[in-house]
Structure formats: structure tokens, C-alpha cells
Amino acid sequence: MGVEILRVFLCVCAALLSPLTASAQVEIAHRWGTTRIDGTPQRIVSLSYNGADSWLALGVQPVAYRVWYGGDDRGLWPWAAPLATGGTPLRGEIDMEAIVRLQPDLIEAMYSGLTEAQYRTLSRFAPVLPPQAGVADFGHDWRSMIEVFGRASGREARATEVIAGLDARLAEVARPDWQGRTAAMAMPDGPMLLFPRDPRMRLLSRLGFEVPQAARRIDHGSFYAELDPEVTVPLDADLLIWLDLGGGVGAVRDHPLRGALRAAAEGRELVAPPEISAALSYGSALSLGHALDWLAQEIPPALDGDPATPVPSARAAGLAP
């Protein structure tokens, strides 16, 4: 069990043993109005693809939670699995009849793709938390989800602790010499370049990195863009991180123009293996703590100024000798 997971596990155990904050009534504004929650919810159904992570970080066991991809037979990854004691995994699209049968007293759907029609229907059976006003589908970051979940469940004090803990870890991992340097993150197929609004790039921003200007010029407000094979300039950064979602990075290794990238020529590529790629993609308070442990080991040798310094992940993936 990693250092960050162990720390969170101990904090959650303490939260489970402590009483909930008294909660008579809470009102939470969102894109379709305001949801009122009476009392402290006991049967929470989480429809967010990464929602289980945030509830578990607060010491709350949802009665059911949405599974995104991968993980163990419960759909949970190593950063969340040790904290879960039950709950029904929900797979596939939102099944409103199945949700109602669970008799929830709160339906959380901040990172779910919930439609307004689904919100209106489910609200007849229980309070529903869709995304907040002004936030795009799948646009919430770990902080806003922890804050809202804490308010909704009467665990605001625990939410404050979780936020402070990850903020402290971010400050601990970041280095002064990273400030202002450029970083790009991409998936091998395409390749597919991630833009600043993507949660994975937000993490690099918190560590002090900036998006290359060439990438900003093709950013039209989306989360990512698939690049033409002959276009590599947007990937030209001081640090280049490839996300291996399970298919390997053969497309990167064999790309005829990869040698034109400074990061490739100077040994400044990282390859996030599937578990770390998932941790970055989930973008939760639990998963990012897991990913930071890896980044803290991988980034320094890539940016030490010596191309001969081996970067463990690049070597393991066959991108470096």
C-alpha cells in the first residue's frame, strides 16, 4: 500500500468512527435549480464515473456507485478498493428503474452525463445533485466534488481535511524549477493531445507546468484533440507524458516523426502505465494522491538536464535505452 493510500486509509477510518455533522437541511444550487437535502443521507447512490472515490475519501459508503472502467471485480482501483466495505457497482448507462429500486435518499450525479430529463424524473424519488451551474459535463474537479459531497453528507469538516491533505501533497511534490516549464500529455492513438480544461492537465498546472503555445493555438475549448500523424509541434514540450490506457505505446515508439520532438531526443518522456493513467484520468482526491507518488519519482530524472539520466517508465516502455 503506497504512502498516500495508507495516509488516506487511516484518515477515513477515523472519519468512519466519528459522528456526522448535524444536518437539518442543506440547499445546493446547480445548473437546473436548487436541491434541498433534509437530514443526513444514509442511502447515497453515486452516478458519477469517479464518484465512489470522493465518497470513500469522506468516509461514506454509497449503497451503489457507477463504474467507469477497469479496476477489480467491484470496479474499484487500488486507491479506493481498501476503503470500500460494500455497495453495488452500477455498470453501463444510467438505469433509472434500477436506481429507484435502491431506495436512495440522495442521488449524486455531478460527473455522470445526466440529462435534464433524467434529473427531473429522478428528482421525483430523491434529491439529485447534477453539475453546478457554469460547469460542463465532466468538468468538475476533485476539489469541487469533495466540497459539494461534504456539504450534502454533513461531512464538511472531513472535506476540509481531504482538501488540505491533497493541497499539501501537491505543494510537497512541486519543485521551484518546474514553474513555467512546458508540459504536454497525450494518448498514443492519434496521438490525442489533452488540453488545459482536462483534469489530467489541471494536475500538471498545479505542479507549475504550462501548456505549450502551439497546443494553446489549437485549443477551442474541448478536453482534447486528435492530431494528424504528421503534426508534432503541439507535443513539443519540456516534459511529455504518454498515457498507456492498456494498449501499450507501440504507436508512439514507431511514430516516424517522434525523433523530431525535443522531449524524445533529450530523454524527457514519461510513460504512465495503465494504473497510473487511470489514476490521472479519474482525477479524484484519492486517485491523484496515488498518481502524485508516481510523478514525484518520474519527473525529476526527466528534467535534470542530463539526457543520459534514465527515466524508469520510458525505459520500461521501450522508449529509452
Protein Blocks (a to p, Z undefined) as FASTA:
>chain_A
ZZklmmmmmmmmmmmmpccdddfbdcdddfkbcaddehjdfbdcdfbfklmmmmmmnopa
cfbdcdfeecifnopafklmmmpggdjddehjddfklmmmnopabdcffbnopafklmmm
mmmmoccddddehiaehkacfklmmmmmmmmnopmmmmmmmmmmmmmmmmmmpcfklgop
acddddfbhpacddfklmklmmmmmnopacdfklmmmpghiabdcddfklmklmmcfbdc
dddehnojmlmmmpmklmmpmklmnopaccddfklmmmmmnopaklmmmmmmmmmmmmmm
mmnopaklccfklmmnopaZZ
